[in-house]
Amino acid sequence: MSEGIQDTQPYLNDALFIMGSRSNYFKTGDDKIIHALFPKATIKLLEAGHWIHAERPEEFGQEVISYLKS
């Protein structure tokens, strides 16, 4: 995940990451990188591949709406 990151200044506002548990793009330890760069990040892992919004549209939408309401 960190290979393409140029800026190492953390983003200090809230951020939501929704990832698929079967995605090849999310690897063990990536959550540490996310929290280092986005200290206030919320990470949600859904049972899906990389295309979460297409595979689990209801769950994806619920996560986004719930996050935006909080």
Contacts in CASP RR format, 6 or more apart in sequence:
PFRMAT RR
TARGET T0000
AUTHOR 0000-0000-0000
METHOD contacts of the structure
MODEL  1
MSEGIQDTQPYLNDALFIMGSRSNYFKTGDDKIIHALFPKATIKLLEAGH
WIHAERPEEFGQEVISYLKS
1 25 0 8 1.000
1 26 0 8 1.000
1 27 0 8 1.000
1 30 0 8 1.000
1 33 0 8 1.000
1 34 0 8 1.000
2 33 0 8 1.000
5 33 0 8 1.000
5 37 0 8 1.000
8 37 0 8 1.000
10 36 0 8 1.000
10 37 0 8 1.000
10 38 0 8 1.000
10 39 0 8 1.000
11 37 0 8 1.000
11 38 0 8 1.000
12 39 0 8 1.000
12 40 0 8 1.000
13 40 0 8 1.000
14 40 0 8 1.000
14 41 0 8 1.000
14 42 0 8 1.000
15 38 0 8 1.000
15 40 0 8 1.000
15 41 0 8 1.000
15 42 0 8 1.000
16 41 0 8 1.000
16 42 0 8 1.000
16 44 0 8 1.000
16 63 0 8 1.000
16 64 0 8 1.000
16 67 0 8 1.000
17 34 0 8 1.000
17 38 0 8 1.000
17 41 0 8 1.000
17 42 0 8 1.000
17 43 0 8 1.000
17 44 0 8 1.000
18 44 0 8 1.000
18 46 0 8 1.000
18 52 0 8 1.000
18 60 0 8 1.000
18 63 0 8 1.000
18 64 0 8 1.000
19 25 0 8 1.000
19 26 0 8 1.000
19 43 0 8 1.000
19 44 0 8 1.000
19 45 0 8 1.000
19 46 0 8 1.000
19 52 0 8 1.000
20 26 0 8 1.000
20 45 0 8 1.000
20 46 0 8 1.000
20 47 0 8 1.000
20 48 0 8 1.000
20 49 0 8 1.000
20 50 0 8 1.000
20 52 0 8 1.000
21 45 0 8 1.000
21 46 0 8 1.000
21 47 0 8 1.000
21 48 0 8 1.000
21 49 0 8 1.000
22 47 0 8 1.000
22 48 0 8 1.000
22 49 0 8 1.000
23 48 0 8 1.000
23 49 0 8 1.000
23 50 0 8 1.000
23 52 0 8 1.000
24 50 0 8 1.000
25 50 0 8 1.000
26 45 0 8 1.000
31 43 0 8 1.000
34 41 0 8 1.000
34 43 0 8 1.000
35 41 0 8 1.000
42 67 0 8 1.000
44 63 0 8 1.000
46 52 0 8 1.000
46 56 0 8 1.000
46 59 0 8 1.000
46 60 0 8 1.000
46 63 0 8 1.000
47 56 0 8 1.000
48 55 0 8 1.000
48 56 0 8 1.000
49 55 0 8 1.000
52 60 0 8 1.000
53 60 0 8 1.000
53 61 0 8 1.000
END
